[in-house]
Amino acid sequence: MTTIAVLGAGKIGESLMSGLLHAGRSPEDLLFTERYPVRAQELTAKYGVEHVDVAGAVRRADVIVVAVKPQDIEPLLDEMAADLPPGKLVVSLCAGLPTALFERRLPEGTRVVRVMPNTPMLVGEAMSAISGGEHAEDEHLRLVEELLGSVGKVVRVPESQQDAVTALSGSGPAYFFYLVEAMIDAGILLGIPRAVAADLIVQSAVGAAAMLRSDEGHPVMLREAVTSPAGTTIAGIRELEKHGVRAALIDAIEAAKERSVELGRAHRED
């Protein structure tokens, strides 16, 4: 079995470990690093996975998954480079960071696959987009697809699209949460208790997502099926259009994409 080390056991790193274990991987096939000793002890007790330092992780693992915040990447790459054997597969879950950064800072020939996951990984429903670096071959992409398939759906995209993916699906859950929050507030305004409003909206969101995933899941057709002539839905849609909600959402996604570009630019070679 392939040994996998997760460098950085935050929410995304822990979610990946949990998903891999639920998919049938043995705790003996996993390693993780964590800077806080108390949390490291908690995770080992919870999952039975060994906590190691960075040097131990990169030497022992076949696949090294980097799951730290972008601002923490530079010192981590320095640690990795000192002990990383040639030819290892490095999988980056770091938003905005190009594969070229890892290839430049790590030993020559390191295989790098860039991944943009999202937080539904916590419940096994992630949307992850993957791109291979210069030395990554199809077998490496297939392995990453297999690993990430345990926590959701995976697609391959050119790396040039990763900033857009970050804005669309990486940040996407936050936009849905924002919309649900607003709809719950509307329910309260209309006199419905918060708990009841939350149940109404969350279940509506779950049902709508299931319909979108069905064979007849085109959003325009589904929306039109709910929108009767002179009915309540079209009155609400008119207000959304009047306030420019569609344009605002497009602008928000464009802004998120530009921020992803900025994060990557900060780590590009001059």
DANORPE-V57525 format. One line per field, one symbol per residue. burial: # if it has 16 or more other ideal C-beta (glycine too) atoms within 10 Angstrom, else .. Layout:
burial: ???
This chain:
burial: ...######..##########...#...######.....#..##..#.####.#..##..#.######.#..#..##.##...#...################.##...#############...########..#...##.###.##.###.#....#..############......#..##..#....#....##..#...................................................#..##.###.##..#...
